[in-house]
Amino acid sequence: MFLTPLHAHYNTASCGLHGFIAIFNIMTLRNVIRSMLKEAETPERTGVAPRGGFERTGVAPPGAEGTPPIPALQSGRGPLPPASADIPPDPAVVYRDQVARVAQKVGKALGMMEIRYLARSKRPYGAYAYSAISPNYMNVIIKISPEHELAGYQKIEEIKQSLPADVAKHFPHIYKITNLKKLGIEWPKSDPTDNDRNLGVIVMEVLDELPGPVYDLIKQPPAADDFVLEVFLNDTVLLNDFIEKYLITQQVHNVIESFLDNAKPDYTVADIEDVKTAIKDRLMLIRNFKYPRFEPSILNRVDFRKPTQRIAALKPQIKRLVHQALKRFNPGIEMIDDTVTTLANEFSDEIVNQDRAIPTEPSMGGRYGVMSGTNMLTSFKRAVKYMTNHGIFVSDLHANNLMLRPESMDIVIADLGHFEQESSLPPAPSF
């Protein structure tokens, strides 16, 4: 038995008994402390704000309320934020609520009924759209937008009468253009120090969202979407024009000349054209290729994510068709794989490198993709080209800014906030 100095003056019998009790008490106290520390290191999900030295337990044990923090528990951690700390509101959320209040006041000032939120711009302080019923019981859209965007709507309204009918039909019908101050509406400030805002107000016709297929045709090039690639392959006119443009490129011309140097050294210009015609005839058969996405069994479908993966599924068929075309000119030459591969790669790259059908910024040199030649987009493409050729700065034509007029199925540019008139339009010619 080991005796502590505290008990050394006791006799042997009492020393043994009291020593055992002291050791037991020390062990018990040590276990209690260990238990407390372990409990403190494992926070309970009680939802109660931590207090005192038991921050991570969620609840302070009886009698421990208000006790100072245990230093051991504070190591390695910064101070906890106050439970009642004020979090400033999100400015975008505040702006949204302010616009909602303004929209109701605008509707009341214009005699509108049933003002309901529809959509908003992706920009934090962009336009908001609300549906409403006009005093003559017509469904309309009220658009609350930054005041500077009114200029685009006003300019288009001024020149719309001078535009050909086939161009003007792609602009929305505007019933009123005004702003908050003209309507006598004050901006609802969230703080007295806030600046006043004089937002624009546009009342326009109700338009429908673009159907999914039309939306995809405008937004996606062939290699980026399964549906668009299917339309491309099955549109005979579109595919024919695409192949013809591919065959007149200098790269393809050089490859065909190199092929004829071996196949027919005394070839003429007519022979080059014959080879191009043969390639075109065979490549047109690619429309009969059953794309993997349309296999009847879901287990056989290929979920392509990248343009290169979609084209990789087509490339073996392209090579096979080009090979058939070239073999017709000299069956004795079997070593034409390099030529076939080069031509197939050129054709595949042309598909992959196509732009979206309608460029987002036509007036800034945006290129029209091959899908702009589809029947659904031909009229709209011609209208946009007319605008850019006659001094109208056309901008921000992303697919979300284009909608559909349900009565005529015309594609309509719903957002004119970024349009400008660069020069005076001539009298409307025949279109």
For each residue, the residues with C-beta under 8 A, 3 or more apart:
1: 15 16 19
2: 19
3: 7 8 15 19
4: 7 8 19 22
5: 8
6: 22
7: 3 4 10 15 18 19 22
8: 3 4 5 15
9:
10: 7 14 15 18
11: 14 15
12: 15 16
13: 16 17
14: 10 11 17 18
15: 1 3 7 8 10 11 12 18 19
16: 1 12 13 19 20
17: 13 14 20 21
18: 7 10 14 15 21 22
19: 1 2 3 4 7 15 16 22 23
20: 16 17 23 24
21: 17 18 24 25
22: 4 6 7 18 19 25 26
23: 19 20 26 27
24: 20 21 27 28
25: 21 22 28 29
26: 22 23 29 30
27: 23 24 30 31
28: 24 25 31 32
29: 25 26 32 33
30: 26 27 33 34
31: 27 28 34 35
32: 28 29 35 36
33: 29 30 36 37
34: 30 31 37 38
35: 31 32 38 39
36: 32 33 39 40
37: 33 34 40 41 72 73
38: 34 35 41 42
39: 35 36 42 54 57
40: 36 37 53 54 55 56 57 70 73
41: 37 38 56 73
42: 38 39 56 57
43: 50 56 57 58
44: 57 58 59
45: 58
46: 58 59
47: 58
48: 58 59
49: 83
50: 43 54 55 56 57 58 80
51: 54 55 60 65 66
52: 55 60 64 65 66 67 68 69
53: 40 64 67 68 69 70 73
54: 39 40 50 51 57 59 60 61 64 67
55: 40 50 51 52 69 73 80
56: 40 41 42 43 50 73
57: 39 40 42 43 44 50 54 60 61
58: 43 44 45 46 47 48 50
59: 44 46 48 54
60: 51 52 54 57 64 65 67
61: 54 57 64
62:
63:
64: 52 53 54 60 61 67
65: 51 52 60
66: 51 52
67: 52 53 54 60 64
68: 52 53
69: 52 53 55 73 74
70: 40 53 73 74
71: 74 75
72: 37 75
73: 37 40 41 53 55 56 69 70 77
74: 69 70 71 77
75: 71 72
76:
77: 73 74 80
78:
79:
80: 50 55 77
81: 85
82: 85
83: 49
84:
85: 81 82
86:
87:
88:
89: 93 94 190
90: 93 94
91: 94 95 124
92: 95 96 124 125
93: 89 90 96 97
94: 89 90 91 97 98 190
95: 91 92 98 99 124 125
96: 92 93 99 100 120 128
97: 93 94 100 101
98: 94 95 101 102 187 188 190 197
99: 95 96 102 103 128 144 199
100: 96 97 103 104 117 128
101: 97 98 104 105 188
102: 98 99 105 106 144 180 185 187 188 199
103: 99 100 106 107 115 117 128 130 142 144
104: 100 101 107 108 115
105: 101 102 108 109 183 185
106: 102 103 109 110 112 115 142 144 180 183 185 201
107: 103 104 110 112 113 115 130 132 142
108: 104 105 111 112
109: 105 106 183 184 185
110: 106 107 134 135 142 176 183 203
111: 108 134 135
112: 106 107 108 115 132 133 134 135 140 142
113: 107 132 133
114: 131 132 133
115: 103 104 106 107 112 130 131 132 142
116: 130 131 132
117: 100 103 120 128 129 130
118: 129 130 131 141
119: 128 129
120: 96 117 126 127 128 129
121: 126 127 128 145
122: 126 400
123: 126
124: 91 92 95
125: 92 95 146
126: 120 121 122 123 145 146
127: 120 121 143 144 145 146 149 415 417
128: 96 99 100 103 117 119 120 121 143 144 145
129: 117 118 119 120 141 142 143 144
130: 103 107 115 116 117 118 141 142 143 144
131: 114 115 116 118 139 140 141 142 206
132: 107 112 113 114 115 116 139 140 141 142
133: 112 113 114 137 138 139 140
134: 110 111 112 137 138 139 140 175 203
135: 110 111 112
136:
137: 133 134
138: 133 134
139: 131 132 133 134 206
140: 112 131 132 133 134 175 203 204 205 206
141: 118 129 130 131 132 203 204 205 206 207
142: 103 106 107 110 112 115 129 130 131 132 201 202 203
143: 127 128 129 130 200 201 202 203 204
144: 99 102 103 106 127 128 129 130 199 200 201
145: 121 126 127 128 149 150 199 200 202 417
146: 125 126 127 149 199 200 417
147: 150 179 198 199 200
148: 151 200 417
149: 127 145 146 152 153 200 416 417 418
150: 145 147 153 154 177 179 200 202 417
151: 148 154 155 420
152: 149 155 156 416 417 418 419 420
153: 149 150 156 157 174 177 202 416 417
154: 150 151 157 158 177
155: 151 152 158 159 419 420 421
156: 152 153 159 160 171 174 416 419
157: 153 154 160 174 177
158: 154 155 421
159: 155 156 162 163 392 421 425
160: 156 157 163 168 171
161: 168
162: 159 425 427 428
163: 159 160 167 168 171 386 425 428
164: 167 168 386 428 429 430 431
165: 168 169 431
166: 169 379 382 383 431
167: 163 164 170 383 386 387 431
168: 160 161 163 164 165 171
169: 165 166 383 405 408 410 412
170: 167 379 380 383 384 410 411 412 413
171: 156 160 163 168 412 413 416
172: 204 205 207 412 413 414 416
173: 204 205
174: 153 156 157 177 202 203 204 205
175: 134 140 203 204 205
176: 110 201 202 203
177: 150 153 154 157 174 200 201 202 203
178: 182 183 200 201
179: 147 150 182 183 198 199 200 201
180: 102 106 183 185 186 187 197 198 199 201
181: 184 185 198
182: 178 179
183: 105 106 109 110 178 179 180 201
184: 109 181
185: 102 105 106 109 180 181
186: 180 196
187: 98 102 180 194 196 197 198 199
188: 98 101 102
189: 192 194 196
190: 89 94 98 194
191: 194
192: 189
193:
194: 187 189 190 191
195:
196: 186 187 189
197: 98 180 187
198: 147 179 180 181 187
199: 99 102 144 145 146 147 179 180 187
200: 143 144 145 146 147 148 149 150 177 178 179
201: 106 142 143 144 176 177 178 179 180 183
202: 142 143 145 150 153 174 176 177
203: 110 134 140 141 142 143 174 175 176 177
204: 140 141 143 172 173 174 175 414
205: 140 141 172 173 174 175 405
206: 131 139 140 141
207: 141 172 403 404 405 406 412 414
208: 403 404 405 406
209: 215 403 404
210: 214 215 218 399 402 403 404 411
211: 214 215 404
212: 215 216
213: 216 217 227 231
214: 210 211 217 218 376 377 404 411
215: 209 210 211 212 218 219 399
216: 212 213 219 220 225 227 228
217: 213 214 220 228 231 357 371 374 376 377
218: 210 214 215 356 357 358 371 377 399 402
219: 215 216 356 357 398 399
220: 216 217 224 225 228 356 371
221: 224 225 228 307 354 355 356 357 369 370 371
222: 225 228 229 231 232 351 354 370 371
223: 229 307 308 310 311 351 352 354
224: 220 221 228 307
225: 216 220 221 222 228 229
226: 229 230 291 293 304 310
227: 213 216 230 231
228: 216 217 220 221 222 224 225 231 232 371
229: 222 223 225 226 232 233 291 310
230: 226 227 233 234 291 293 294
231: 213 217 222 227 228 234 235 238 371 374
232: 222 228 229 235 238 239 242 351 370 371
233: 229 230 239 286 287 289 291
234: 230 231 239 287
235: 231 232 238 239 373 374
236: 239 240 284 287
237: 240 241 373
238: 231 232 235 241 242 370 371 373 374
239: 232 233 234 235 236 242 243 284 286 287
240: 236 237 243 244 280 284
241: 237 238 244 245 370 373
242: 232 238 239 245 246 350 370
243: 239 240 246 247 279 280 283 284
244: 240 241 247 248 280
245: 241 242 248 249
246: 242 243 249 252 346 347 350
247: 243 244 252 276 279 280
248: 244 245 252 253
249: 245 246 252 253 346
250: 253 254
251: 254 255 346
252: 246 247 248 249 255 256 276 343 346
253: 248 249 250 256 257 272
254: 250 251 257 258
255: 251 252 258 259 339 342 343 346
256: 252 253 259 260 272 275 276
257: 253 254 260 261 272
258: 254 255 261 262 339
259: 255 256 262 263 275 326 336 339
260: 256 257 263 264 265 267 271 272 275 329
261: 257 258 265 267
262: 258 259 265 330 333
263: 259 260 267 326 329 330 333 336
264: 260 267 271 329 330
265: 260 261 262
266:
267: 260 261 263 264 271 272
268: 271 272
269: 272 273
270: 273 274
271: 260 264 267 268 274 275 329
272: 253 256 257 260 267 268 269 275 276
273: 269 270 276 277
274: 270 271 277 278 329
275: 256 259 260 271 272 278 279 325 326 329
276: 247 252 256 272 273 279 280
277: 273 274 280 281
278: 274 275 281 282 325 326 328 329
279: 243 247 275 276 282 283 322 325 326 343
280: 240 243 244 247 276 277 283 284
281: 277 278 284 285 325
282: 278 279 285 321 322 324 325
283: 243 279 280 286 318 321 322 325 347
284: 236 239 240 243 280 281 287
285: 281 282 288 321
286: 233 239 283 289 314 317 318 321
287: 233 234 236 239 284
288: 285
289: 233 286 314 317
290: 294 295
291: 226 229 230 233 294 313 314
292: 295 300 301 302 304 313
293: 226 230 301 302 304
294: 230 290 291 301
295: 290 292 300 301
296: 300
297: 300 301
298: 301
299:
300: 292 295 296 297
301: 292 293 294 295 297 298
302: 292 293 309 313
303:
304: 226 292 293 309 310 313
305: 309
306: 309 310
307: 221 223 224 310 311 352
308: 223 311 312 352
309: 302 304 305 306 312 313
310: 223 226 229 304 306 307 313 314
311: 223 307 308 314 315 348 351 352
312: 308 309 315
313: 291 292 302 304 309 310 316
314: 286 289 291 310 311 317 318 348 351
315: 311 312 318 319 344 345 348
316: 313 319 320
317: 286 289 314 320 321
318: 283 286 314 315 321 322 344 347 348
319: 315 316 322 323 340 341 344
320: 316 317 323 324
321: 282 283 285 286 317 318 324 325
322: 279 282 283 318 319 325 326 340 343 344 347
323: 319 320 326 327 336 337 340
324: 282 320 321 327 328
325: 275 278 279 281 282 283 321 322 328
326: 259 263 275 278 279 322 323 329 336 339 340
327: 323 324 330 331 336
328: 278 324 325 331
329: 260 263 264 271 274 275 278 326
330: 262 263 264 327 333
331: 327 328
332:
333: 262 263 330 336
334:
335: 338
336: 259 263 323 326 327 333 339 340
337: 323 340 341
338: 335 341 342
339: 255 258 259 326 336 342 343
340: 319 322 323 326 336 337 343 344
341: 319 337 338 344 345
342: 255 338 339 345 346
343: 252 255 279 322 339 340 346 347
344: 315 318 319 322 340 341 347 348
345: 315 341 342 348 349
346: 246 249 251 252 255 342 343 349 350
347: 246 283 318 322 343 344 350 351
348: 311 314 315 318 344 345 351 352
349: 345 346 352 353
350: 242 246 346 347 353 354
351: 222 223 232 311 314 347 348 354
352: 223 307 308 311 348 349
353: 349 350
354: 221 222 223 350 351 369 370 371
355: 221 359 366 367 368 369
356: 218 219 220 221 359 360 369 371
357: 217 218 219 221 368 369 370 371 372 374 377 381
358: 218 362 368 369 372 377 380 381 384 397 402
359: 355 356 362 366 367 368 397
360: 356 366 395 396 397 398
361: 364 365 366 394 395 396 397
362: 358 359 366 384 385 387 388 394 395 397
363: 366 388 392 393 394 395
364: 361 395
365: 361
366: 355 359 360 361 362 363
367: 355 359
368: 355 357 358 359 372 381
369: 221 354 355 356 357 358 372
370: 221 222 232 238 241 242 354 357 373
371: 217 218 220 221 222 228 231 232 238 354 356 357 374 377
372: 357 358 368 369 377 378 381
373: 235 237 238 241 370 377 378 381
374: 217 231 235 238 357 371 377 378
375: 378
376: 214 217
377: 214 217 218 357 358 371 372 373 374 380 381 411
378: 372 373 374 375 381 382
379: 166 170 382 383 410 411
380: 170 358 377 383 384 410 411
381: 357 358 368 372 373 377 378 384 385
382: 166 378 379 385 386 431
383: 166 167 169 170 379 380 386 387
384: 170 358 362 380 381 387 388 394 397
385: 362 381 382 388 389
386: 163 164 167 382 383 389 390 431
387: 167 362 383 384 390 392 394
388: 362 363 384 385 392 393 394
389: 385 386
390: 386 387 423 425 426
391: 421 422 423 424 425
392: 159 363 387 388 419 420 421 422 425
393: 363 388 419 420 421 422
394: 361 362 363 384 387 388 397 419
395: 360 361 362 363 364 418 419 420
396: 360 361 401 415 417 418
397: 358 359 360 361 362 384 394 401 402 413
398: 219 360 401 402
399: 210 215 218 219 402
400: 122
401: 396 397 398 413 414 415
402: 210 218 358 397 398 399 411 412 413 414
403: 207 208 209 210 411 412 414
404: 207 208 209 210 211 214 409 410 411 412
405: 169 205 207 208 408 409 410 412
406: 207 208 409
407:
408: 169 405
409: 404 405 406
410: 169 170 379 380 404 405
411: 170 210 214 377 379 380 402 403 404
412: 169 170 171 172 207 402 403 404 405
413: 170 171 172 397 401 402 416
414: 172 204 207 401 402 403
415: 127 396 401 418
416: 149 152 153 156 171 172 413 419
417: 127 145 146 148 149 150 152 153 396
418: 149 152 395 396 415
419: 152 155 156 392 393 394 395 416
420: 151 152 155 392 393 395
421: 155 158 159 391 392 393 424 425
422: 391 392 393
423: 390 391
424: 391 421
425: 159 162 163 390 391 392 421
426: 390 429
427: 162
428: 162 163 164 431
429: 164 426
430: 164
431: 164 165 166 167 382 386 428
